[in-house]
């Protein structure tokens, strides 16, 4: 159960950090700049939030597993992500969970959990004990304007061996300006699992939005595919960062095949 919970946190970081959205910024702070080229308009995509901004995010997750042990889950989480500092092009972030509601069915055993309930019993009490560090202490990380995470720390005694390389949990921004139909890719190590192969494509540019599609595979050290993901997210062209988006994941956790759909929306 503990490893499964950490996968959920990792999935939330993966999508929240690639889809984080600061408050509207003045023109000098815009992170998507238009560039004219011989082939048409292109945009330079960068993350440039203002220090002190706090993004309130609602995450919903639906998960289903039909492996040796049938498992299904619906979860809603309310989170705050705050930009606490900046040095060069690297920003300091704190991610804090405010509440989690979950309905789970594991092999016919049902469990309902609400972190804001006054009393927790049974499996709900065990889950609350494992998750309470995330309600009282933030996850801290450093991420540059191209979405590369250079360091992170988890609350309590959790370490990187439990979460994997968090640098693999963000979607990298392109090095150069891109136009509609342009693609870029990246490979990143996933600690303890193998390599994450990521592909992004600029789907559409409008007056107010930038639409990006993403897909990728997770390969083990032997080159075998052990998981994958696909999704899309919408950037606010004025502020430069994301309004909302959805990610579909297909992976194995402790030998269990799992399918997840994760949605993040700024609130």
C-alpha positions as CSV (number, residue, x, y, z in Angstrom):
1,X,0.0,0.0,0.0
2,X,2.8,2.5,0.9
3,X,4.5,2.0,-2.5
4,X,1.2,2.4,-4.2
5,X,0.5,5.7,-2.5
6,X,4.0,6.9,-3.5
7,X,3.1,6.1,-7.1
8,X,0.0,8.3,-6.8
9,X,2.2,11.1,-5.4
10,X,4.7,10.6,-8.2
11,X,1.9,10.7,-10.8
12,X,0.6,13.9,-9.3
13,X,4.0,15.5,-9.4
14,X,4.6,14.3,-12.9
15,X,1.5,16.1,-14.2
16,X,1.3,19.0,-11.8
17,X,4.8,20.1,-12.5
18,X,4.3,19.9,-16.3
19,X,1.0,21.7,-15.9
20,X,1.7,24.2,-13.2
21,X,0.1,27.6,-13.7
22,X,1.2,30.9,-12.1
23,X,-1.1,33.9,-11.8
24,X,-1.3,36.2,-14.7
25,X,2.1,37.9,-15.3
26,X,2.9,41.3,-16.9
27,X,4.3,41.3,-20.4
28,X,7.9,41.3,-19.1
29,X,7.2,38.0,-17.3
30,X,5.4,36.2,-20.1
31,X,6.9,32.7,-20.6
32,X,5.6,32.1,-24.2
33,X,7.1,34.5,-26.6
34,X,6.2,34.7,-30.3
35,X,9.0,34.5,-32.8
36,X,8.6,35.1,-36.5
37,X,10.3,32.7,-38.9
38,X,10.3,31.8,-42.6
39,X,8.0,28.9,-41.9
40,X,5.5,31.0,-39.9
41,X,4.9,31.9,-36.3
42,X,6.7,30.0,-33.6
43,X,6.6,30.2,-29.8
44,X,9.3,29.9,-27.2
45,X,7.8,28.0,-24.3
46,X,9.3,28.6,-20.9
47,X,8.1,28.4,-17.2
48,X,8.5,31.8,-15.6
49,X,6.2,32.2,-12.6
50,X,6.5,35.1,-10.1
51,X,8.1,34.3,-6.7
52,X,5.3,34.3,-4.1
53,X,2.6,32.9,-6.5
54,X,0.5,30.1,-5.1
55,X,-1.4,27.8,-7.5
56,X,-4.4,26.0,-6.2
57,X,-5.0,22.8,-8.0
58,X,-7.8,20.1,-8.1
59,X,-6.6,16.7,-9.1
60,X,-8.9,13.8,-9.9
61,X,-7.6,10.3,-10.5
62,X,-9.4,7.1,-11.7
63,X,-7.4,3.9,-11.5
64,X,-8.3,0.3,-12.4
65,X,-6.2,-2.9,-12.2
66,X,-7.3,-6.3,-13.4
67,X,-4.2,-8.3,-12.4
68,X,-3.9,-11.0,-9.7
69,X,-5.8,-8.7,-7.3
70,X,-8.6,-6.6,-8.8
71,X,-8.3,-3.0,-7.7
72,X,-10.3,0.1,-8.6
73,X,-10.0,3.6,-7.1
74,X,-11.4,7.1,-7.5
75,X,-9.6,10.0,-5.8
76,X,-9.9,13.7,-5.6
77,X,-7.1,15.8,-4.1
78,X,-6.8,19.5,-3.4
79,X,-3.2,20.9,-3.5
80,X,-1.3,24.2,-3.3
81,X,1.9,24.8,-5.2
82,X,3.9,27.9,-4.1
83,X,6.8,29.5,-5.8
84,X,9.1,30.3,-2.9
85,X,12.3,31.6,-4.6
86,X,14.4,31.9,-7.7
87,X,18.1,31.8,-8.6
88,X,19.0,32.3,-12.3
89,X,16.5,30.3,-14.3
90,X,15.8,27.9,-11.4
91,X,12.7,28.2,-9.2
92,X,12.0,26.9,-5.7
93,X,8.6,25.2,-5.3
94,X,6.6,23.8,-2.4
95,X,3.8,21.4,-3.1
96,X,1.4,20.8,-0.2
97,X,-1.7,18.5,-0.1
98,X,-4.7,20.1,1.6
99,X,-7.2,17.3,1.4
100,X,-7.8,13.9,-0.2
101,X,-11.0,11.9,-0.8
102,X,-10.8,8.4,-2.0
103,X,-13.1,5.4,-2.8
104,X,-11.3,2.1,-3.2
105,X,-12.3,-1.5,-3.9
106,X,-9.5,-4.1,-3.5
107,X,-10.5,-7.6,-4.2
108,X,-14.1,-7.0,-3.1
109,X,-13.1,-5.0,0.1
110,X,-14.3,-1.5,-0.1
111,X,-12.7,1.5,1.6
112,X,-13.8,5.2,1.8
113,X,-11.3,7.8,3.0
114,X,-11.7,11.5,3.7
115,X,-8.6,13.2,5.1
116,X,-10.8,15.9,6.6
117,X,-13.0,13.5,8.6
118,X,-12.8,13.9,12.4
119,X,-12.2,10.2,12.9
120,X,-10.5,7.5,10.9
121,X,-11.0,3.7,11.4
122,X,-9.8,0.5,9.8
123,X,-7.9,0.9,6.5
124,X,-8.8,4.6,6.5
125,X,-6.7,5.0,9.7
126,X,-3.7,3.2,8.2
127,X,-4.0,5.3,5.0
128,X,-4.3,8.5,7.0
129,X,-1.2,7.6,9.1
130,X,0.8,7.1,5.8
131,X,-0.4,10.3,4.2
132,X,-0.4,12.7,7.1
133,X,3.2,13.9,6.4
134,X,1.9,15.3,3.1
135,X,-0.7,17.4,4.9
136,X,1.6,18.9,7.4
137,X,4.9,19.3,5.4
138,X,5.3,20.3,1.8
139,X,7.3,18.6,-0.9
140,X,10.1,20.9,-1.9
141,X,11.8,21.0,-5.3
142,X,13.9,23.1,-7.6
143,X,12.9,23.3,-11.3
144,X,14.2,25.4,-14.1
145,X,12.2,27.3,-16.7
146,X,12.4,24.3,-19.1
147,X,10.8,21.9,-16.6
148,X,13.9,20.1,-15.4
149,X,13.8,19.2,-11.7
150,X,17.3,19.4,-10.2
151,X,16.5,18.5,-6.6
152,X,13.6,17.6,-4.4
153,X,12.9,16.6,-0.8
154,X,10.0,14.6,0.6
155,X,8.4,15.0,4.0
156,X,9.3,12.6,6.8
157,X,11.8,9.8,6.1
158,X,10.9,9.2,2.5
159,X,13.8,9.2,0.0
160,X,14.4,9.2,-3.7
161,X,14.6,5.4,-3.8
162,X,10.9,5.4,-3.0
163,X,9.8,7.9,-5.6
164,X,12.3,7.5,-8.4
165,X,14.1,10.3,-10.2
166,X,11.8,13.3,-10.0
167,X,13.6,14.8,-12.9
168,X,11.7,12.2,-14.9
169,X,8.4,13.5,-13.5
170,X,8.3,16.7,-15.5
171,X,7.7,17.3,-19.2
172,X,10.7,19.0,-20.7
173,X,10.2,22.2,-22.7
174,X,11.7,22.5,-26.2
175,X,15.2,24.1,-26.6
176,X,14.1,26.3,-29.5
177,X,10.9,28.1,-30.6
178,X,8.3,25.7,-32.0
179,X,5.3,26.0,-34.3
180,X,2.1,24.0,-34.9
181,X,3.1,20.4,-35.8
182,X,6.6,20.7,-34.4
183,X,7.7,17.9,-32.0
184,X,10.5,17.4,-29.5
185,X,11.6,14.5,-27.4
186,X,13.7,13.6,-24.4
187,X,15.0,10.5,-22.6
188,X,15.4,10.6,-18.8
189,X,16.4,8.0,-16.3
190,X,13.7,6.7,-13.9
191,X,15.6,5.6,-10.8
192,X,15.0,1.9,-10.0
193,X,13.0,1.3,-13.2
194,X,14.9,2.2,-16.4
195,X,14.4,5.0,-18.9
196,X,11.5,7.2,-19.6
197,X,11.2,8.1,-23.3
198,X,9.1,11.3,-23.8
199,X,7.6,12.8,-27.0
200,X,5.8,16.2,-27.1
201,X,4.0,17.9,-30.0
202,X,2.7,21.4,-30.4
203,X,-0.9,20.7,-31.6
204,X,-2.4,24.2,-31.9
205,X,-1.7,27.9,-31.3
206,X,-4.6,30.3,-30.9
207,X,-5.0,33.9,-29.7
208,X,-5.4,32.7,-26.1
209,X,-4.1,29.1,-25.9
210,X,-1.2,26.7,-26.7
211,X,-2.3,23.1,-27.0
212,X,0.5,20.4,-26.5
213,X,0.1,16.7,-26.8
214,X,2.5,14.3,-25.1
215,X,3.1,10.5,-25.1
216,X,5.9,8.2,-24.1
217,X,7.1,4.8,-22.9
218,X,8.9,3.6,-19.8
219,X,11.6,1.0,-20.6
220,X,13.4,-1.2,-18.2
221,X,17.2,-1.6,-18.2
222,X,16.9,-4.5,-20.7
223,X,15.0,-2.3,-23.2
224,X,11.6,-3.9,-22.5
225,X,8.5,-1.6,-22.3
226,X,7.0,-1.7,-18.9
227,X,4.6,1.3,-19.1
228,X,3.5,4.3,-21.1
229,X,1.5,7.4,-21.1
230,X,-0.4,9.9,-23.4
231,X,-2.2,13.1,-22.8
232,X,-2.6,16.8,-23.6
233,X,-2.6,20.1,-21.8
234,X,-3.6,23.7,-22.5
235,X,-1.3,26.6,-21.9
236,X,-2.7,30.1,-21.3
237,X,-0.9,32.2,-23.8
238,X,-1.1,35.4,-21.7
239,X,0.5,33.9,-18.6
240,X,2.4,31.3,-20.5
241,X,1.5,28.3,-18.3
242,X,-1.2,25.7,-18.1
243,X,-5.0,26.0,-17.6
244,X,-5.8,22.3,-17.3
245,X,-5.1,18.9,-18.8
246,X,-5.4,15.1,-18.7
247,X,-2.9,12.3,-18.6
248,X,-3.6,8.6,-19.3
249,X,-1.1,6.2,-17.8
250,X,-0.6,2.4,-18.3
251,X,2.0,0.9,-16.0
252,X,3.0,-2.0,-13.7
253,X,3.3,-1.4,-10.0
254,X,4.7,-4.4,-8.0
255,X,3.7,-6.7,-10.8
256,X,0.2,-5.3,-11.0
257,X,-0.9,-3.9,-14.4
258,X,-2.7,-0.6,-13.8
259,X,-4.5,2.0,-15.9
260,X,-4.9,5.5,-14.6
261,X,-6.5,8.7,-15.9
262,X,-5.3,11.9,-14.1
263,X,-6.8,15.3,-14.6
264,X,-5.5,18.6,-13.1
265,X,-7.4,21.9,-13.2
266,X,-6.4,25.2,-11.7
267,X,-9.0,26.5,-9.3
